[in-house]
Amino acid sequence: MIKKVHLPSEENHLDLQVGDQILIYGEIYTGRDAALPQLVQQIKNGEKHIKLEGSAIMHTAVSDAGISPTTSNKMELEGSIPFLARCGVKMHIGKGSLSPKTIQALARYDSVFVVTPPVAALLTSKILKKQVVAFPEEGIEAIHNLKVEGLPGIVATAQGKII
């Protein structure tokens, strides 16, 4: 059975298990190598420009060609995951494997890692609206807010477990 997930979530826990197939509805953020470390630094400096509580961040750039996940275990991306989970991000969306340390941090902060197919045409067709919300100087790697309908994924990490 495919679960529908609506984001941002008001719930503290998304009630997702490893292996769950999901469709994501609502609003998600995007971020990659250039923007996520900047976002982390801004928050550490006391600046907060986007609401992270109950949110999801997809590791992707946004261009006219569309979206497709980038590898999440790159140092710049994976290094941001525990901190952003602690700040309220409930779902991190990308591809690749994560370190045991990151998996434990996700469990500690009740956050999950979702993998999504790297099929730009499919994923792009699920975007209803997009808007740059932070770091416009980064171009396609700026943080965007996307309104999505039926973005597919599989829960790869939840409660300290992995696929």
N, C-alpha and C positions, 0 to 999 in steps of 0.2 A: 504494500500500500504506500502510495506517495503522500507525504505530509505537506500541507501548506503552512508556510511560515510568513507571518506579517511583521514587517519591521518599519520603524523602530518598535521594539517590544517594551511594554510597560512591566512585563514579568521579569523577575530576577533570574528565572531559569527558563530556557527555551524548551525543556522536556524533549531533547533530542538524544538519540543513541547512535553509537558507531554503526555505520551501515545504512542508516535511514536515508531514503531517497526523498529529496525535498524540492519544492517549488517556492521561490521567494517572491513575495509581493510587497510593495511599498517603496520605502526609500533606503538606499544604501549609499555609502561613500566609496570613493576610489582612492587609491594611493599606491605609489611605487617608490623606487629607490631614492628619487630626488625629494619627494614631498614628505614621506612618513617620518624620517629623522627630524625634519624641520618642525613637523607637528609636535613630536615628542618634546623637542627643545622649547617650543612656545609654551606648552603646558607646564614644563618645569620652571619656566620664567614667570608663571602666573598668568599667562595670556590664554584665553579660551575663545576661539572663534566659531567652533562648531559643537553641537550637542552630541556627546559620545554615548551617554547612558542609553543602553538598550539598542545600540546601533550595530551595523555591520560595515566592515571595510573590505572591499574587493581589491586584490593586488593586481591592478591593471592600469594601463594608460587609456585615455579616451581620445580617439581621433575620428576624423570623418570616415575612416575605414572601419571603425567599430571598436569593440572591446574583446579582449581575450586574456585569460589569466597569465601572469608571469610567475616564475618560480618563487615560491614563498620562503625558501630556506636560504636565500641570499642574505648576507650579513646585515645589510641595511634594512631589509624587510623583517626578517625573523627577529632581529634585535629590538624592533619596535613592538612586537606582538605582546610580550608580557606586560609592558608598561600600559599599552592601550587597553588591554583586557582589564587591568587594575582600574583604569579610568572609566570602565563601563561598557566597552565594546563587547558584545555578546557573540559575535560571529566574525571570523576572519575567513575570507574566501580566496582561494588561489589554486596552486598545484604544487606537487612535490611533497617530500617528507619533512618533518620537523624534528628537532633534537629532543631527547628525553627531558631536558631542562625546560624547554618551551611547552612541551606537552603537560608537564606538571604544573607550570604556571597557568595554563589554560584551565586545568582542573581546579586549581586554587581559587581562581576568579570566576568560576562557573561560565566559562566561555568555550566555544567550539571552533574547530577548523573544518571547513567545508571545501572539498575539491569540486571543480566544475569543468566540464569538457572544454578544451582549448579550440573551440569551433566558433570563430568570430561571427560568422553569418547568423548562427543560431542565437548566440548571446546578444548580439546587437539587435536582433528582432524583438527582444524582450524589453528594450528601453522605450519608455513612453516620453520621458523628458530628461534633459541633462542641463546642469548649471555648474559653473566653476564657483567654488565656495572658499578656496584658500590657495595661495601661491600661484596666481595666474602667470607669473613670470616663468614658471616651469613648463609652460606650453601644454602638450598632451599629458604630461606627468603631474599637472596641477591636481589638487583634490577637487573632485566633482561630487555633486549630489545627483544621484540617478534615481528616477522613479521607474521601477521595474514591475513587470507583470509576468510571473511564471518563470523566473530565472532558475534553471535546473542546477542541482548539486547533490552531492553525496557526503554525508557526515563522515569525515575521516578520523577525527579525534574528538572525544568527549569523555568527561569524567576520568581522565588519565589513561584511557584506552585508545588504541589505534586499530585501524583496519589491518 
